Amino acid sequence: MYDIIIIGAGVIGAFIARSLSIYELKICVIDKHIDAAMGTSGANSGIIHGGYDAILGSLKSTLNIKGSNQMKKVCMDLNIPYENCESLVVAFSNEEKKVLELLKEQGEKGGIKGLSIIGGQEIRKLEPNLNHDITWALLSKTAAIVSPYKMTINALENAAINGVEFFREYEVLDINKGSDIFIVKTDKENLKGKVVINCAGIFADEISKMVGDESFKIIPRSGEYILLDKSVGNLVNRVIFQTPTKEGKGVLITRTVDGNLLIGPDAKVINDKTLHETHRDVINYVYQKGLKTTDKIPLHQSITTFTGVRATPSTGDFIIKESEKCKHFINVAGMDSPGLSSAPAIGDYVLNLVKPMFSDITKKTNYTLTLPNKKYFSNMTVNEKKQAIKKNNQYGKIVCRCENVTEAEIVESIHMTIGATTVDGVKRRTRAGMGRCQGGFCLPQVIDILARELKIDKKEVQKGDKGSYILTRRTRV
Ligand SMILES: Cc1cc2nc3c(=O)[nH]c(=O)nc-3n(C[C@H](O)[C@H](O)[C@H](O)COP(=O)(O)OP(=O)(O)OC[C@H]3O[C@@H](n4cnc5c(N)ncnc54)[C@H](O)[C@@H]3O)c2cc1C
């Protein structure tokens, strides 16, 4: 019997698990995918928003501002790549400047520091590659960029080290509530729990419906991106947004925390929540929108495209509360942007909802909120590299040449508490396969290492989700 069952191993489920994991509670996180961060948390812009654009007093605004204030420390504690790179919202007319003024005013009322409106000359000093018809910009000093999948995986790793169990490939099919106990029916087994927390992202309305709560709908809105090579990552120094409209924040251009250039997303309501493909016409639209900000986008340097799906709530705001229809069932739903920026604050917010549900909740005597300090090999100094190789000669073997990922890092990623079990799992933890060749060179070696470390046949190694086997048979003996 679990005290708490968390449905969904995205960034929200992971940070809630982390916040709860320091208490004497038996907790599990379950996800239908083979790994954490395989939903929206694995495909977004990776921006920690300044917090000025959500309506003041809404949960989105409050939790974005709190989350963004916590983020630097959280990322340091959990080895999550983070860079306080700042952002600009650019305006092309005096009409748009008025929107910037409203955003600034709203942000300042919310207590956000470091907001200012700057003119053309200063903009071009900060960002020489932006188009010259940009006349004004809102500068936000607190905006930052992070690695969204590392953020999710490392928060869940922290929770797992504190004793939270993680069940992969457990799809929730139904939930029954007895007098006091939930039976969460999955395709593997039935799990019993006293409290259920619904963090199922774009499927949160369907999970909520299982306990008779249909008070909200999730409207899936896709966003497609173009990712460009690291060699052009410095086209911009900050996150560059266009002035927001009713449709959202619009197409942005940013360097990612790993050094690539990212352009996107569009925003389109879709019917099928399971579709994650990209489309030629949408990618072209994203490119054209990006050109409005800078006509210097080197499209020939693009290395991949991808789609993320927003869980837009029918209510307009984050839904974080105990269901009115079902006691001890907490919905954490409608987590569209700025869900990532808010995640640590959402963890604490949900902890406060959970505490009164248990009469004698006490802290564990032995817990941690930090992960051992670890640097990517590629970020080490020459001396640090030498030391690492001396301790473990697997650091001396580069497997992914684009990203300089060593065999030691891949082996470590497989043996984490919530270790990688697939090629994509290794990629999200180490960056092997994320570079210019997108795994073209390192894939065979990563398969070998996974098979060796997991003690499975190479044919059993999967790329991503269920059934994504890579090798089928020998073609040459
Ligand atoms: C295009 C785009 C750009 C964005 N950019 C930003 C940004 O720059 N900054 C920012 O702050 N936010 C951004 N966001 C929002 C942010 O990505 C989300 O708020 C966040 O990732 C939501 O996390 P989650 O854990 O709620 O959902 P998910 O990451 O989707 O996790 C939900 C999990 O539930 C699991 N699940 C669902 N149904 C079941 C079931 N039946 N059984 C078991 N498991 C189930 C899924 O497999 C999934 O892993 C963006 C979103 C999109 C789409």
The ligand as a Gaussian input file, in Angstrom:
#p B3LYP/6-31G(d) Opt

LIG

0 1
 C        6.144000      23.861000     -27.231000
 C        6.299000      24.051000     -25.740000
 C        7.182000      24.974000     -25.230000
 C        7.278000      25.184000     -23.859000
 N        8.240000      25.997000     -23.377000
 C        8.340000      26.208000     -22.047000
 C        9.342000      27.052000     -21.522000
 O       10.201000      27.532000     -22.238000
 N        9.336000      27.298000     -20.185000
 C        8.412000      26.764000     -19.364000
 O        8.419000      27.088000     -18.185000
 N        7.486000      25.899000     -19.816000
 C        7.440000      25.594000     -21.133000
 N        6.522000      24.717000     -21.626000
 C        5.653000      24.044000     -20.675000
 C        6.358000      22.865000     -20.003000
 O        7.043000      22.105000     -20.944000
 C        5.305000      22.032000     -19.291000
 O        4.634000      22.854000     -18.367000
 C        5.862000      20.845000     -18.534000
 O        6.774000      20.108000     -19.294000
 C        4.696000      19.963000     -18.125000
 O        5.184000      18.878000     -17.407000
 P        4.226000      17.721000     -16.925000
 O        5.011000      16.902000     -16.008000
 O        2.938000      18.302000     -16.443000
 O        3.820000      16.944000     -18.260000
 P        4.613000      15.763000     -19.111000
 O        6.029000      16.096000     -19.167000
 O        3.854000      15.631000     -20.336000
 O        4.449000      14.528000     -18.155000
 C        3.246000      13.822000     -18.030000
 C        3.541000      12.364000     -17.940000
 O        2.337000      11.644000     -17.656000
 C        2.423000      10.401000     -18.276000
 N        1.093000       9.815000     -18.456000
 C        0.049000      10.334000     -19.137000
 N       -0.985000       9.493000     -19.114000
 C       -0.598000       8.405000     -18.390000
 C       -1.232000       7.186000     -18.035000
 N       -2.472000       6.881000     -18.412000
 N       -0.527000       6.294000     -17.301000
 C        0.748000       6.574000     -16.915000
 N        1.390000       7.702000     -17.244000
 C        0.730000       8.614000     -17.973000
 C        3.084000      10.724000     -19.613000
 O        3.676000       9.567000     -20.162000
 C        4.074000      11.791000     -19.255000
 O        5.373000      11.293000     -19.071000
 C        6.431000      24.463000     -22.981000
 C        5.569000      23.502000     -23.504000
 C        5.527000      23.271000     -24.871000
 C        4.680000      22.181000     -25.408000

